[in-house]
Amino acid sequence: MPGLVEMDHSTRRKLLQTGLAAALLAAGGMPVAAGARHGGRLRIGLSGGPAPELWDPRFGPGLFQMVSGAGLVFDTLTEIAPDGLLRGALASGWTPSEAGRVWTLDLDPEARFHGGQPFEAADAIASLDLHKTPGDAGHGIRSLIAEMRLRGPHRFDVRLHRANADFPYLLSDPALIMGPRSGAAEVFRTGAGTGPYRVASFDGAARLLVERVPGHPRTAQGNWFDTVEILVLPRAEDRARAFAEGRVDVVDRLPARLSERLERTHRAQTIAIPATDALRFSPGAGCAPARVRPVMEALHAGIDRQALIAGDPGLSLAAMPGPQSADPEATRQALGALTPEGLTLSIDGDLGEQGARLVARIGQQMSELGVPMRLATSGEVADLHVARLTTRATHAWTLLSLFGGAAQPISAPCGPAAAAQEYVPILSEANLVVADWIGRPEPQAQPWATGHTRMGQRWWRA
């Protein structure tokens, strides 16, 4: 790694353009397979759709934002390569001083936004400062920083409150995508980032088409496809059908019965991958403003988190421990007489098998405390809504860095409106079903967010 860090920009660029590129890329974690070809379209069917804020990093990267954001339309300062090693993305080098309390970051001088303006150190500082507000997605990482100082157009210093040898790894968090120092709102709305692909068309909800940026500085590190298309297909059955009909080449999170059927009938490959997920409970349309706080407090106090996973080898709580046992008195006190009939619940159509089991167990726990929960009927407004989120492995890492390994509250906000939300993070097993004509590097124990959401950047035509 020191050789890559210390190499000057022109030398690094020339090496990538010569016959030494294969060796350098292998050292950086991106082996180039024999027979890999540029061209074609990668078509992805995703279970998670875009958030209303689109790519605004303050609100947290959902599944759609992670796949279409870091490494595709936008980029981060660093990234974790398929072999687990750290390498530069928009940053070309990072040098510690004062035993890791100060980090000097050098930026790629060839990096440009899709509109043509250069990406500079002032843009990087402004992008990190977007997360200064408590509750923003990258606030945990930004809270580690005491100050940032420009050293030149493409260099800046980051002084931390205390030394942290993992800081360059934390900068790979997909929430920390880079935008301009001014006009960021428009960039995050339209997708005019610095990534190797730019938006060709987007309906804002169900279909995104991006095209490769000609001459992009990172073309030599992958970006094999001419275009990448993302279709949002929330129901597992719809994703499986789209794959079977040849409308997509990759789908995520299929039940075993569906993935095994596609393997038998369509020469598909299933990649089992670890994922850091979270069930998010938020007030539903039927929860009056005066009831929001007591309902959420009751839910927080009523969940026995250890009992949720007892006897289930497919589930484990993520590294964000909160109150481990329920507090029945606090639960009843929070609810009072507001909801003597219990709580109604609406759920996303594709919670996944683990998510569905957890919701059922939470409902049972609350019922045992005298707060029955039932699914809302069709057309009925609900008190609570449950959604499954795919979060980032670096999120828990950030919290552990911030608090020195101390236990964290389980309510982990990921946006300005997160005060009335309850999160139950879990480690679960996800999967990707992939057409056999697609080539890919072999990640080594890579979680979903760091190893597989960059498929548009790293995969190729086999």
N, C-alpha and C positions, 0 to 999 in steps of 0.2 A: 504493500500500500504506500509506503513512503515514496517509492519511485513515481507513482501516479500523482501524488500530492505535489512533489517538487518539480515535476516536469513543466516547462514553460508552455504557454498556449500554442505557439507556432509549432513547436516540436510535437506536441500531442496531436495537433490537427494533421500534421504531415504523416505521422505514423498511422493514423486511422485511414489515410488515403493510400497506403502502400501495402505491400505483401505482408508486412508485419502486423496488419490489423487483426488477423485471426488469433495470433498469440496474445496480443494486448487485450482483445475482447474476452478471451478465455480467462486471463488473469482478473478481469473485471467481472467475471461471473456470467458472461453471455457467450457460451460456446456456439459457434456457427456450424450447423449440421451440413454434411455433404448433401447436395441436391436442393438446398433451400433456394426458393425463387421469389423474386419480387413480382408484385402484381396481384390482381384479383381482389375480391371483396370478402372480408370477414363479417359474418352475420351472427349477431349475438341475441339470444332471447333471455331477458332478465326478469326475475320475479319482483324486483323493487323498482319503482318509478321515480321520476324527478320530484324533488321537493319544490314548493312554490317559489323558494328563493333561488332556484337553479344552482349555479355554481358558487354562490356567495359563501366563502369559507367560514364565516362567523357562525353559520347555522349548522355546521357539521356535515360531513360527507356521508350521505346515504349510499346504498349500493349503486344506484345509477350514477351519482356524482363521483364515486370512487372509480368506476370503470371508465367513465367518459372524461374524468378530470385529470388527475395526476398521471402523467405519462402519455396522454392522448391529446386533449385539447389544451390542458394546462400542464404545469410541472412544478415540482418542489425543488428545493435547493440540493438535497441529496436523495438517494434512493437505495433500497436494499436489493441487491442483485439476486438472481435465482439461486446462487450458491450460499446466500446468507451474508455475503460480504458487503460492506458499505462502499458506495462509489458516488461520484458527483453526478448531478443532473444539471441544474443551472449553476451550481457551484463547481468550480474546477479544482479547488483545493481548500483545505482548512488546516490551520496551524495553531496548536495550543501554546499558551504561555501562562506564567504564574500557576503552574501545576494544574492546568485545566480550568482555571477560573476565567481566563480570557481566551476567546477563539477569534482568530483573524480569518475571514472568509474571502476567497478570491472567486470572482464570477467569470463565466465564459463571455469574453468580449464580443463573440459573434451572435449571442442570443438576441432574438428580436421578438417583439409582439407581432401578431399576425397583421397588424396595420402597418408594420414597417419600423416603428420606433424602437430604439435599442432598450434592452433590459439592463438596468444599472443598479448600483448599490442603494441608491435612494429609493428605488422601487422595492427592493428586498426589505429594507427597514420599514417602509410604509406598510407592506404586506404583513409583516410580523406584528406591527402595531395595531392592525385590525382586530387583534385578539386581546386587547387590554381590558375589555369589559368582562367582569365575572359572569360566567355562564356561556360565553362564546366558546366555540369548539376547541380552539387552540389556546385558551386562556391558561391551562396548566403549564404549557411550554413557555408561553410569554411571561408567566409569573416567575420563571427561573431567571429571567433577564433583568439585570439592574439598569443597564444602559447600553445603547448602541451608538457607534461613532463612525462617520465616514472617514475613509483613508484615501479615497480616490474614486473615480467613476465606477470602477469595478472591484473595489475592495472596501470592506468595513470590519470593524471590531465589534464583538459582542462580549460584554462583561457580565458575568453571572453573579448572583448573590453568593453562591458558593461553588467550589470546583465540581465539575461534572464531566467525567470522561466519556459519557454516553451522549453528550449533547449533539454531536453531528448525526447520530442515529435518530434522535428525536426530530431533527429537521426533515426527516423523510416522511413524517406523518402526513397522510393525504389531505388532512384539513389545512395544511400549510401551503396551499397552492399560491403561486405568486401572481400579483396583479400590478398595475401601474401606480405611481405615487399620486396621481390624480385621475379622476374618471373611472375609478374602480367599479362603481356600481354598474355602469354601462357595460364594462368588460365582462363582469360576472353574469350579466343578463344575456349577453349575446354570445359569449364563449370565445371572445377574441383574445386568447391567451398566448402563451409562448410555446405550446406543445408542438410535436411533430405533425399533428393533424389539425386542420381547421374546419369549422362548421360549414357544411355545404347546404344543409336544410335541417330544420328542426321544427316540429309542430308544437313543442312545449309540453307534450304529454306522453306520447306513445312511440314516436319514431325520431331517431337522430341519425343523420348521415354525415360523416366527416371524410375529408379527403387529405391525402398526404401533402405536406408543404414541400414544394420543390426546393432542393438545396438546403434543407434544414440541417443545422450543425450536428444533430444527433442521428442522422440517417444511417451512419456507419454502425450504430449500436442496435440496429434492428429496424423497426418501422417498415416491415416488408410489404404490407398490403397497400394497394392504391387507395382503397376506401374501406371504412369500417361502418357497419350499420348496426344500430342497437334498437331492438323492438322491446317494448315493455309489455310483458305478458304475465299478469299477476297470478293466474291459476296454473297449477302444475300440469293439469290436463291439457291446457292450451299450449304450454311450452312443449310438451311431448308431441302433440299433434303437429305443431309447426316444424319440429325437427323431422318427424316422420314424413311430412309432405315436402321436405327439402327447402323450406322457407328460411331456416336458420341452421347454422353449423355448430353452435354452442348453446347449451341451456344450463341453467343452474338449479340446484335444489329440487331434484325429482325424487319421489318416494321410490324405494327399491323395486317395487313391482313395475313401475314405468321405466326406470333406467335399465333394468334387466331385459325388459321386452325390446327396448331399442338396441341393446347390445346383440340380441339374437337376430333381429330382423333388419337392422340397418348398419351393421358393422361399426357401431359406435363404441367409444371407449369411455369408461367412467373413471373420473379422478376423484378419489375421496380426499378431502382436505379439512384440516381443523379450522374452525371459525369462532371468532369472538362475537357473540350475538347479544342482543338485549331485548327483552320484552318491555315495551313502553306503554304504560297506562296513563291516559290523559282524559280530561273531562270530555264527556260526550255532549251532543247537542241538547240532551235533556237535563243536563246538570245546570241548574240556575246559579248565577254568580255567587250568591250567598252560600251555596252548598259546596262550592269547589274546594275551599280549604279544608273543611271538616271531612269531606269524602276522601281527599288525598291523604290527609293525616291518618285517617282510620285505616286506609290500605297500607300505608307505610308501617304502622304499628302492628297490623294484623298478620303480616306475612312471617312465617317461620321458615327462614331461608335454608337452614340445614335439613329440615324435614322435607323440603321440596325435592331434594336430590337423593334422599335416603333409598338405598336399594335399587337405584337406577344407574347402571354402569355407563349409560349413554350421555349422562349429564354431570357437569361439575360447575360450581360457581366460579366465575372469573375472579381475578385478583383485585376485587374492589369490595372487600367485606364490609357489611354494615351490621345493624343489630341482628344477631343470629337467631334469636327466638322471638316469638310473638309477645306482645304486651296487651293482653285482653282488656284490662281496665282502660288503658289509653285508647284502645280501639272504640270501646263503647262510649267513652267520654267524648271522643271527637265527633262521633255520629250523633249522639244525643237522641233527640226525637225527630231529627230531620228525615230519616229514612226508615221508619219502622217496618216498611214492607220489604226492605232490602235494596239491592242495587241491580240495575239492568246493565248488561254488557253487550257491546258490539265488537266484532273482531274482524281483522283483515282476512281476506279469503285464503291466504297462504301463509299461515304461521309456521308451517313445518311440523314434523312429527314431534320433535322435542318441545316446541313452543306450545302445541296443543296440549301435551301432557302437563306442562307447567301451569297453564291457565286452568285446567281442570283441578289440579291440586290446590292452587291458590283459592279457587272457588270453594273447595271443600273446607280449607282452613278457615275462611271467613264465615262460612255457614256454621261451623262448630263454635264460633265466637258469637253467634246470634245475629250475624249479618248475612243473610242468604243472598247469593248472586245467581242470576239467571240470564241466559242469552235473550237479547231483545228479539221480538218477533218482527217479521217483515213490515217495514214502514213505521215501526215504533222508535221514538227517539230514546237514546240510551244515556245512562249516567256516566258510564266509562267506556272508552274505546281502547282496544289493545292492538298494537302493531308490533311486528318483528323488525328489528333493525340489525343490519350487519355493521358492527363498529370496527375500530382499528386496534390492532395489537398494541400499537404505540400509545393508545389512550391510557391503558392500565399502567404501562411503563412510565408514562408522564407523571401519573399520580404518585407512583412509588418514588420517583425521583424528587417530586415536589415535597413530599411529606416524609421522606427518609424511611419508607417501608411501613409507616404507621397505617392502621386501619382507616379506611375511607368511608364516608357516608355512602349508602347504596343509592341514594338519589343523586345521580350524576347528571347535572344539567348539560345540555349541548346546544343551547340557543337562548336568546334573550327572553323568550316566553316560557322557559323551562321550569319556572318556579312551581307550576301546577302540573308537574309530570313526575311519575315514579318509574324508575328503571330497575329491572332485575337482570343483571348481566350473567351470562352463562357461557361456558365453553362447550361447543357442540361439534358435530361432524356435518359438514356440508358436502356437496359434490358438484362437479361439472361433468356434463355428458358432451363429448366432443366427437365430431366427425373424423374418420380415420385419415382424411387427406390433410389434416392440419398437423404441422410439426411444432414442437415446443421444447424449450429447455427443461431439464428435470430438476425442479426445485428440491432442496434438501430441508425437509421439515418446515416449509414455509406456510405461515397462516394465509388465509384467504386474502386479507387486505394487502399484505406486502408481496406475496408471490404470484397472485393470480388475477388481480384486478388490472394489471398492466398487460393483459393478453393482446390487446390491439397493438402494443408496442413490441412485444417480445415473441409472439408466435409467427409462423410462416407457412407457406404452401409447401407441403412435403412432396 
